[in-house]
Structure formats: C-alpha cells, structure tokens
Amino acid sequence: VGVRRHVGVCMPKLIQRRRTRGWRKGDAIVVQRPSVFGNPCRVDRYGLERSVQMFSDWLYGNLDVPELREARAKLVSRLHELIGRDLVCCANWDPERGERRPLCHGAILMDAAESLFLHGKN
C-alpha cells in the first residue's frame, strides 16, 4: 500500500477515493462522513478553505460547538487508530500531476495522529 519510510517509521499517505470500477482502498481508513473521522463542517456550507480551518480549530479544541462536543470527544478518543495508517478521503487533487497534498480535513487528521505518535498528545 505505498508506504514511505522515515527514520524507521511508516509514514502514512492520503489516498483519493475513487468510484471507478475495480478500485479498492486496501487497508486504508476512510475518513469521510459518516465515519467518526468525517468533517462535520460541510464544504457545501462553508467553502473548502473555511471548512478545513474550522475542522482544525474544532479538532484542537479552539472552536467549541456545543452540539458537536460528543462527536469531538469520540474522534479524539479514536485518533490513535490513524497512527501510521493510510487515509482515504474524497478531496479533489491529483498526486500524479505533482500536487503534493490536498487541502482537506484528512491532512489535518494525519498531522494530529503524527503528533499523537511523536508527542503522546493531540
């Protein structure tokens, strides 16, 4: 599953979800809604950049949304599951054209999982 190595540690990658015949996600974790890892800040409501920023603020506790407190607690309690795992999201980017990393909440989750791994916190 195309894993990069960094100082003896598997570095995960983001995989764009495809709807083409025969496509499989392998053992990667899908991080879109309705999973616990999905972004509750909808792109169709807030726009891409604002949605991703709001997700980051919400995940790190800098945006308190009372009706989403339970969802945040559940996500944070399961963040360890993402450590070292490839993540599948529906962000629109093309790594084959040289685009490095999409602007999506999956990238935020990947950073949070790496921080948890490296520092034991999120």
Stockholm file with secondary structure:
# STOCKHOLM 1.0

chainA/1-122         VGVRRHVGVCMPKLIQRRRTRGWRKGDAIVVQRPSVFGNPCRVDRYGLERSVQMFSDWLYGNLDVPELREARAKLVSRLHELIGRDLVCCANWDPERGERRPLCHGAILMDAAESLFLHGKN
#=GR chainA/1-122 SS CCCEEETTEEECCEEECCCSTTCCCTTCEECSTTSTTSCSSCHHHHCHHHHHHHHHHHHTTSSCCGGGHHHHHHHHHHGGGGTTCCEEECCCCCGGGTCCCCSSHHHHHHHHHHHHHHHSCC
#=GC SS_cons         CCCEEETTEEECCEEECCCSTTCCCTTCEECSTTSTTSCSSCHHHHCHHHHHHHHHHHHTTSSCCGGGHHHHHHHHHHGGGGTTCCEEECCCCCGGGTCCCCSSHHHHHHHHHHHHHHHSCC
//
